[in-house]
């Protein structure tokens, strides 16, 4: 299957070379300094792929394996937007509304006072159960998964706070998808999102074991700053599970293509995937300037991604971003975004969970260099 974005030059895309050369040097410096073993980035504009570049190593132990353009990177919470996109499709198809309660489609979810939680609250991190999670045993037992999700306990009144739900909201979204479609959520995402966009082989929620050899190992610094593999994130079981809030894998160019679809109002190549109105709706700010209790700043949550807005700072998207720019990140490692004003989409993926403040600071620099390269 041909990749949905044709290659183009920086000049054709209206991108300046000098800021991007600084970006490439910066990533080389990060790798040389031991901040992360490898990275991949991609930039698209106006339906074309202008940059796809890979750096460093996919694995460092027991052997050092160079990263390649075909390497798959753990997306962590970038996965949330892919899962949310499946919900967007179901709304467009008339299977539900964003103002519906989850409980109206998932019998039993109303337990412990959760009956009034709407899809808007769920997808914008206002559901009220941010610390709930599911055990490993539920990864492949989806009847058990449903029971666990229905038994989630509220920590505060839904809608009264904005607080990042690390995994709970999107396990709930997965159960909702399965309740409506009678299909494994991973299969639904593959067949209705990934394959329709022409990204098969480069984007996975639930990575088949046969594709595992292409996956970069995830790492983290130890107490002395040396990088060590995160063994729990590098197993075939974790990769196959495809956590809907943090277990997807993709290439940077696939993520840039997905966000290019959103940047252009719902089309990718010749495929009209979402209506323009849907894209506008799910990327609007529904939490205003209310601070996110987990992030410690306003995140301007949409129904999947978050939006730059007008506050002084914003996580990951770059302080120079146009106010309509939206996207999402993966814990300590990555960010992907789209700027509908310029038509640019960007994906930056690495294979190390680096703590703040360095992580957030480097994301601002990385994204700002891309924004600086955008010509009218």
KOLDREN-25717 format. One record per residue (C-alpha): residue number from 0; residue in three letters; x, y, z. Coordinates in pm, 1 decimal. Example, Ala and Ser with C-alpha at 12.3 -4.5 7.8 and 13.67 -1.06 7.14 Angstrom:
2
R  resi  resn        c1        c2        c3
R     0   ALA    1230.0    -450.0     780.0
R     1   SER    1367.0    -106.0     714.0
//
This chain:
376
R  resi  resn        c1        c2        c3
R     0   UNK       0.0       0.0       0.0
R     1   UNK     138.9     340.0     -99.8
R     2   UNK     193.4     587.0     181.7
R     3   UNK     -84.0     850.6     170.3
R     4   UNK     152.7    1151.5     165.7
R     5   UNK     374.7    1216.4    -134.2
R     6   UNK     726.5    1340.8     -61.7
R     7   UNK     812.8    1702.8    -131.3
R     8   UNK    1101.3    1943.3     -78.2
R     9   UNK    1122.4    2197.8     201.6
R    10   UNK    1081.1    2469.3     -58.0
R    11   UNK     765.3    2308.2    -194.1
R    12   UNK     627.6    2290.3     160.0
R    13   UNK     719.7    2649.1     242.2
R    14   UNK     958.2    2548.6     520.5
R    15   UNK    1285.9    2725.2     596.3
R    16   UNK    1598.1    2509.4     612.9
R    17   UNK    1799.5    2691.5     880.4
R    18   UNK    1565.7    2636.2    1180.9
R    19   UNK    1529.8    2270.1    1085.0
R    20   UNK    1904.5    2224.8    1059.7
R    21   UNK    1926.2    2364.7    1413.5
R    22   UNK    1662.4    2111.2    1517.7
R    23   UNK    1856.9    1822.2    1363.5
R    24   UNK    2175.6    1935.7    1538.0
R    25   UNK    1989.1    1966.7    1868.0
R    26   UNK    1864.8    1607.7    1846.5
R    27   UNK    2215.6    1486.3    1760.4
R    28   UNK    2340.7    1672.7    2068.3
R    29   UNK    2072.1    1515.7    2287.7
R    30   UNK    2170.9    1166.8    2172.6
R    31   UNK    2543.6    1237.7    2212.9
R    32   UNK    2476.3    1361.7    2567.5
R    33   UNK    2290.4    1040.2    2652.9
R    34   UNK    1947.1    1196.2    2688.2
R    35   UNK    1785.5     928.0    2469.9
R    36   UNK    1916.4     649.6    2243.3
R    37   UNK    1719.8     738.6    1932.0
R    38   UNK    1453.4     959.6    1779.1
R    39   UNK    1246.0    1008.3    1469.2
R    40   UNK    1062.8    1313.4    1341.7
R    41   UNK     839.2    1398.4    1049.7
R    42   UNK     686.6    1718.7     914.9
R    43   UNK     402.7    1739.3     664.8
R    44   UNK     222.9    2031.1     503.7
R    45   UNK     -60.9    2069.1     253.6
R    46   UNK     -91.5    1694.2     202.5
R    47   UNK     278.9    1628.0     143.6
R    48   UNK     561.9    1487.7     353.7
R    49   UNK     849.7    1732.8     370.4
R    50   UNK    1071.1    1576.2     639.5
R    51   UNK    1118.9    1223.8     769.6
R    52   UNK    1440.2    1177.2     962.1
R    53   UNK    1568.8     908.6    1199.1
R    54   UNK    1845.9     939.8    1457.0
R    55   UNK    2044.6     711.3    1685.3
R    56   UNK    1956.4     363.9    1804.9
R    57   UNK    1637.2     165.1    1854.2
R    58   UNK    1799.2     -63.0    2114.3
R    59   UNK    2117.4     -40.0    2320.6
R    60   UNK    2118.6    -370.6    2509.9
R    61   UNK    2214.2    -645.7    2469.7
R    62   UNK    2317.0    -509.4    2129.8
R    63   UNK    2302.3    -163.0    1975.2
R    64   UNK    2058.3    -159.4    1684.5
R    65   UNK    2042.0     153.7    1467.0
R    66   UNK    1697.6     306.3    1432.7
R    67   UNK    1554.9     306.0    1080.6
R    68   UNK    1274.4     486.8     902.2
R    69   UNK    1063.3     169.3     949.6
R    70   UNK    1123.2     159.1    1327.0
R    71   UNK     807.5     167.1    1537.6
R    72   UNK     808.9     387.3    1847.8
R    73   UNK     600.6     349.9    2161.9
R    74   UNK     352.1     635.3    2154.7
R    75   UNK     251.0     629.9    2519.3
R    76   UNK     -31.7     884.5    2557.0
R    77   UNK     -21.7     988.7    2193.1
R    78   UNK    -235.5     673.6    2166.5
R    79   UNK    -521.2     856.5    2338.7
R    80   UNK    -600.1    1061.4    2029.2
R    81   UNK    -618.2     747.4    1812.7
R    82   UNK    -866.5     594.2    2055.8
R    83   UNK   -1063.1     918.8    2073.3
R    84   UNK   -1073.7     922.1    1693.6
R    85   UNK   -1264.7     593.2    1699.4
R    86   UNK   -1524.3     763.7    1921.1
R    87   UNK   -1540.8    1057.0    1677.4
R    88   UNK   -1620.6     814.8    1397.0
R    89   UNK   -1899.1     653.4    1596.6
R    90   UNK   -2051.7     995.1    1661.9
R    91   UNK   -2035.5    1078.8    1291.4
R    92   UNK   -2206.8     749.2    1215.1
R    93   UNK   -2490.3     833.6    1453.5
R    94   UNK   -2415.3     559.3    1705.9
R    95   UNK   -2393.9     807.5    1993.7
R    96   UNK   -2362.3    1177.2    2082.1
R    97   UNK   -2091.8    1358.8    2274.9
R    98   UNK   -2354.4    1470.4    2525.0
R    99   UNK   -2458.4    1109.3    2592.0
R   100   UNK   -2358.6     951.6    2919.8
R   101   UNK   -2119.8     658.9    2907.2
R   102   UNK   -2365.9     460.1    3118.5
R   103   UNK   -2637.2     492.5    2853.5
R   104   UNK   -2424.3     271.5    2627.7
R   105   UNK   -2231.0      63.3    2882.9
R   106   UNK   -2472.8    -105.5    3124.6
R   107   UNK   -2328.3    -112.7    3474.5
R   108   UNK   -2103.6     189.9    3433.8
R   109   UNK   -2339.4     391.6    3652.9
R   110   UNK   -2203.8     210.6    3960.8
R   111   UNK   -2051.3     426.1    4236.5
R   112   UNK   -2211.7     748.7    4112.3
R   113   UNK   -2071.6     746.9    3757.9
R   114   UNK   -2406.6     751.9    3580.8
R   115   UNK   -2391.5    1118.3    3479.6
R   116   UNK   -2046.2    1119.4    3317.0
R   117   UNK   -2073.9    1235.1    2956.1
R   118   UNK   -1842.3    1165.5    2665.0
R   119   UNK   -1736.8    1530.0    2673.5
R   120   UNK   -1628.1    1492.2    3034.9
R   121   UNK   -1462.8    1157.6    2966.6
R   122   UNK   -1253.0    1274.3    2670.5
R   123   UNK   -1156.7    1609.4    2826.4
R   124   UNK   -1024.8    1460.6    3153.7
R   125   UNK   -1314.5    1576.7    3369.2
R   126   UNK   -1458.0    1232.3    3448.8
R   127   UNK   -1357.1    1222.6    3814.4
R   128   UNK   -1158.5     894.8    3832.4
R   129   UNK    -805.2     988.4    3716.9
R   130   UNK    -614.4     723.4    3912.3
R   131   UNK    -820.2     417.5    3824.3
R   132   UNK    -650.2     145.0    3621.1
R   133   UNK    -700.6    -211.5    3505.4
R   134   UNK    -489.6    -516.7    3595.2
R   135   UNK    -281.9    -705.4    3339.2
R   136   UNK    -537.6    -987.2    3352.4
R   137   UNK    -787.4    -759.1    3178.1
R   138   UNK    -562.7    -690.1    2878.5
R   139   UNK    -703.4    -987.7    2689.2
R   140   UNK   -1011.5   -1078.1    2890.8
R   141   UNK   -1251.9    -812.7    2771.5
R   142   UNK   -1548.0    -931.9    2977.2
R   143   UNK   -1326.7    -883.0    3281.8
R   144   UNK   -1213.2    -546.4    3142.9
R   145   UNK   -1572.0    -429.1    3123.1
R   146   UNK   -1641.5    -534.4    3482.3
R   147   UNK   -1327.3    -359.2    3607.8
R   148   UNK   -1413.7     -35.7    3425.4
R   149   UNK   -1770.6     -39.2    3552.4
R   150   UNK   -1632.4     -75.4    3905.2
R   151   UNK   -1409.6     234.2    3880.7
R   152   UNK   -1450.9     458.0    4186.4
R   153   UNK   -1504.6     834.2    4171.3
R   154   UNK   -1245.3    1058.3    4337.6
R   155   UNK   -1439.5    1381.6    4289.6
R   156   UNK   -1761.6    1505.0    4130.2
R   157   UNK   -1748.1    1465.2    3749.1
R   158   UNK   -1708.0    1798.7    3574.2
R   159   UNK   -1591.7    1981.0    3885.2
R   160   UNK   -1221.2    1955.1    3800.3
R   161   UNK    -986.5    1910.0    3508.4
R   162   UNK    -728.6    1644.7    3596.9
R   163   UNK    -540.1    1426.8    3350.5
R   164   UNK    -668.5    1067.2    3350.1
R   165   UNK    -348.8     875.9    3274.6
R   166   UNK    -517.2     553.1    3159.4
R   167   UNK    -865.9     528.4    3311.2
R   168   UNK   -1062.5     744.3    3066.9
R   169   UNK    -939.2     558.7    2761.4
R   170   UNK    -990.8     213.9    2907.4
R   171   UNK   -1346.6     339.8    2952.4
R   172   UNK   -1352.2     459.7    2590.6
R   173   UNK   -1231.8     115.4    2478.6
R   174   UNK   -1515.5     -54.4    2665.7
R   175   UNK   -1759.5     194.9    2511.5
R   176   UNK   -1629.2     115.3    2160.1
R   177   UNK   -1669.9    -256.4    2224.1
R   178   UNK   -2018.0    -211.6    2368.0
R   179   UNK   -2133.7     -24.6    2058.8
R   180   UNK   -1954.4    -223.0    1787.7
R   181   UNK   -1932.8    -572.6    1941.8
R   182   UNK   -1574.0    -568.1    1818.0
R   183   UNK   -1241.0    -565.6    2001.2
R   184   UNK   -1147.7    -196.8    2023.5
R   185   UNK    -804.7    -272.0    1873.2
R   186   UNK    -964.9    -435.5    1571.3
R   187   UNK   -1207.8    -145.3    1533.8
R   188   UNK    -926.1     111.1    1541.7
R   189   UNK    -720.6     -87.7    1291.4
R   190   UNK   -1004.0    -146.4    1045.3
R   191   UNK   -1179.6     189.9    1074.0
R   192   UNK    -895.9     434.1    1140.9
R   193   UNK    -552.4     296.9    1052.9
R   194   UNK    -638.6      98.6     740.4
R   195   UNK    -882.8     355.0     601.9
R   196   UNK    -613.8     623.6     629.7
R   197   UNK    -364.9     401.7     447.3
R   198   UNK    -134.8     373.1     749.0
R   199   UNK    -138.6      -5.3     786.8
R   200   UNK     203.5    -136.4     878.9
R   201   UNK     303.6     197.4    1033.6
R   202   UNK      50.5     247.5    1315.1
R   203   UNK     -72.7      -6.1    1568.1
R   204   UNK    -292.2     -16.2    1876.2
R   205   UNK    -206.8    -373.6    1967.0
R   206   UNK     127.5    -462.9    1806.1
R   207   UNK     139.7    -813.5    1655.9
R   208   UNK     433.8   -1018.6    1778.3
R   209   UNK     560.6   -1051.8    1419.7
R   210   UNK     605.9    -673.2    1407.8
R   211   UNK     784.7    -659.4    1743.0
R   212   UNK    1128.4    -677.9    1582.3
R   213   UNK    1065.1    -332.1    1436.4
R   214   UNK     982.9    -177.5    1775.4
R   215   UNK    1231.1      48.2    1952.0
R   216   UNK    1290.3     -44.1    2315.1
R   217   UNK    1182.8     216.2    2566.1
R   218   UNK    1441.3     339.0    2816.4
R   219   UNK    1469.2     566.9    3119.1
R   220   UNK    1759.8     720.5    3311.3
R   221   UNK    1865.5     553.3    3635.7
R   222   UNK    1972.8     741.2    3949.1
R   223   UNK    2313.6     808.3    3792.7
R   224   UNK    2165.6     929.5    3464.2
R   225   UNK    2260.8     615.6    3270.1
R   226   UNK    1993.5     487.0    3033.4
R   227   UNK    1842.3     149.2    3109.1
R   228   UNK    1565.2     -39.4    2927.2
R   229   UNK    1216.4     -20.6    3078.6
R   230   UNK    1168.4    -395.9    3075.4
R   231   UNK     795.0    -378.8    3149.7
R   232   UNK     732.1    -171.8    2834.8
R   233   UNK     939.9    -388.6    2601.4
R   234   UNK     764.6    -724.0    2633.3
R   235   UNK     555.1    -890.3    2361.1
R   236   UNK     263.1    -901.0    2607.6
R   237   UNK     266.3    -524.9    2667.5
R   238   UNK     299.2    -451.5    2297.2
R   239   UNK      16.3    -685.6    2199.1
R   240   UNK    -211.5    -544.3    2468.5
R   241   UNK    -238.4    -206.2    2298.6
R   242   UNK    -346.7      -0.9    2599.0
R   243   UNK    -593.8     253.1    2454.3
R   244   UNK    -439.6     530.3    2662.3
R   245   UNK     -72.1     449.7    2628.5
R   246   UNK      25.0     140.3    2430.1
R   247   UNK      19.1     230.2    2060.9
R   248   UNK     317.3     213.8    1823.1
R   249   UNK     385.2     409.1    1506.3
R   250   UNK     641.6     569.1    1283.6
R   251   UNK     678.7     945.1    1299.6
R   252   UNK     561.0     982.0     942.1
R   253   UNK     241.8     789.2    1023.7
R   254   UNK     168.6    1023.8    1313.8
R   255   UNK     247.4    1326.2    1097.6
R   256   UNK       3.8    1186.8     839.3
R   257   UNK    -269.4    1131.6    1099.4
R   258   UNK    -230.1    1490.2    1220.8
R   259   UNK    -209.5    1611.8     862.7
R   260   UNK    -557.1    1468.9     816.2
R   261   UNK    -671.7    1680.8    1111.3
R   262   UNK    -477.7    1989.1     995.0
R   263   UNK    -655.5    1980.4     660.0
R   264   UNK   -1003.3    1942.8     808.6
R   265   UNK   -1053.3    1567.5     785.6
R   266   UNK    -897.1    1458.7     455.6
R   267   UNK    -582.3    1260.1     380.5
R   268   UNK    -487.5    1211.3      19.4
R   269   UNK    -809.5    1127.5    -160.7
R   270   UNK    -983.1    1002.6     153.5
R   271   UNK   -1243.6    1216.4     325.6
R   272   UNK   -1209.7    1060.5     669.6
R   273   UNK   -1388.4    1304.6     901.4
R   274   UNK   -1612.2    1599.4     835.4
R   275   UNK   -1457.4    1941.0     878.4
R   276   UNK   -1719.6    2020.1    1139.9
R   277   UNK   -1617.0    1716.4    1343.2
R   278   UNK   -1251.1    1819.0    1339.3
R   279   UNK   -1344.5    2171.1    1444.9
R   280   UNK   -1563.6    2036.6    1726.0
R   281   UNK   -1318.8    1791.5    1881.2
R   282   UNK   -1026.6    2035.2    1864.2
R   283   UNK   -1204.3    2324.7    2034.6
R   284   UNK   -1113.7    2416.5    2391.6
R   285   UNK   -1384.2    2284.0    2626.6
R   286   UNK   -1199.6    2346.0    2955.5
R   287   UNK   -1114.0    2714.8    2900.2
R   288   UNK    -822.0    2831.4    3116.7
R   289   UNK    -902.9    2603.7    3410.3
R   290   UNK    -574.9    2451.6    3534.6
R   291   UNK    -522.8    2080.5    3490.3
R   292   UNK    -454.2    1945.3    3837.9
R   293   UNK    -199.5    1693.6    3711.1
R   294   UNK     -15.3    1921.1    3467.7
R   295   UNK     -16.8    2228.7    3689.3
R   296   UNK    -125.0    2461.9    3408.7
R   297   UNK    -422.9    2523.8    3179.8
R   298   UNK    -420.5    2257.2    2907.9
R   299   UNK    -721.1    2379.5    2704.4
R   300   UNK    -856.5    2027.4    2660.5
R   301   UNK   -1044.5    1927.6    2350.9
R   302   UNK   -1212.1    1588.6    2300.6
R   303   UNK    -884.2    1404.8    2247.7
R   304   UNK    -607.1    1655.6    2182.4
R   305   UNK    -541.5    1977.5    2370.0
R   306   UNK    -513.5    2327.1    2222.0
R   307   UNK    -245.7    2599.1    2242.5
R   308   UNK    -479.2    2885.5    2327.8
R   309   UNK    -352.3    3216.6    2463.3
R   310   UNK    -192.5    3135.0    2799.2
R   311   UNK     174.1    3215.8    2852.9
R   312   UNK     281.7    2853.4    2856.8
R   313   UNK     147.5    2528.6    2715.8
R   314   UNK     282.1    2178.9    2732.0
R   315   UNK     454.4    2035.7    2426.5
R   316   UNK     302.9    2237.9    2144.4
R   317   UNK     560.3    2518.9    2160.6
R   318   UNK     507.2    2865.8    2302.7
R   319   UNK     529.5    3008.2    1946.8
R   320   UNK     241.6    2793.5    1825.2
R   321   UNK     -60.8    2952.5    1666.4
R   322   UNK    -348.7    2954.9    1920.8
R   323   UNK    -540.4    2695.3    1714.8
R   324   UNK    -253.5    2443.5    1718.6
R   325   UNK    -354.1    2117.0    1887.4
R   326   UNK    -190.9    1787.7    1971.6
R   327   UNK     -87.5    1544.3    2240.3
R   328   UNK     224.0    1393.7    2392.7
R   329   UNK     363.9    1071.6    2532.4
R   330   UNK     503.9    1068.9    2884.9
R   331   UNK     860.9    1195.4    2895.5
R   332   UNK     928.1    1106.7    2534.3
R   333   UNK     726.6    1255.5    2248.4
R   334   UNK     478.5    1504.5    2105.9
R   335   UNK     267.5    1529.1    1790.9
R   336   UNK      66.1    1828.1    1674.6
R   337   UNK    -119.0    1999.5    1392.5
R   338   UNK    -143.6    2369.0    1307.9
R   339   UNK    -456.9    2418.5    1096.6
R   340   UNK    -363.8    2782.2    1033.5
R   341   UNK     -46.7    2689.8     840.0
R   342   UNK    -137.8    2332.7     743.4
R   343   UNK     170.8    2191.5     916.4
R   344   UNK     171.5    1866.9    1114.9
R   345   UNK     465.7    1744.7    1319.7
R   346   UNK     564.7    1425.8    1500.2
R   347   UNK     863.0    1387.3    1732.6
R   348   UNK     913.4    1040.7    1884.1
R   349   UNK    1195.2     917.9    2108.5
R   350   UNK    1263.6     599.0    2303.7
R   351   UNK    1336.5     730.9    2653.0
R   352   UNK    1112.8     856.0    2934.1
R   353   UNK    1296.5    1165.5    3053.1
R   354   UNK    1166.2    1346.7    3363.9
R   355   UNK    1071.2    1711.1    3391.8
R   356   UNK    1179.9    1984.0    3394.4
R   357   UNK    1418.5    1886.7    3112.7
R   358   UNK    1149.4    1702.9    2918.2
R   359   UNK     905.1    1994.3    2903.1
R   360   UNK    1176.7    2246.9    2830.1
R   361   UNK    1317.7    2049.8    2536.7
R   362   UNK     971.3    2003.3    2388.5
R   363   UNK     921.6    2379.8    2383.1
R   364   UNK    1252.5    2428.3    2201.8
R   365   UNK    1190.0    2142.0    1957.4
R   366   UNK     841.9    2260.8    1862.2
R   367   UNK     946.0    2625.2    1844.4
R   368   UNK    1216.5    2539.6    1590.9
R   369   UNK     949.4    2383.4    1370.0
R   370   UNK     719.8    2684.1    1411.8
R   371   UNK    1015.2    2910.8    1321.5
R   372   UNK    1057.2    2720.4     995.9
R   373   UNK     699.4    2782.8     876.6
R   374   UNK     677.4    3037.6     596.9
R   375   UNK     345.9    3187.4     484.9
//
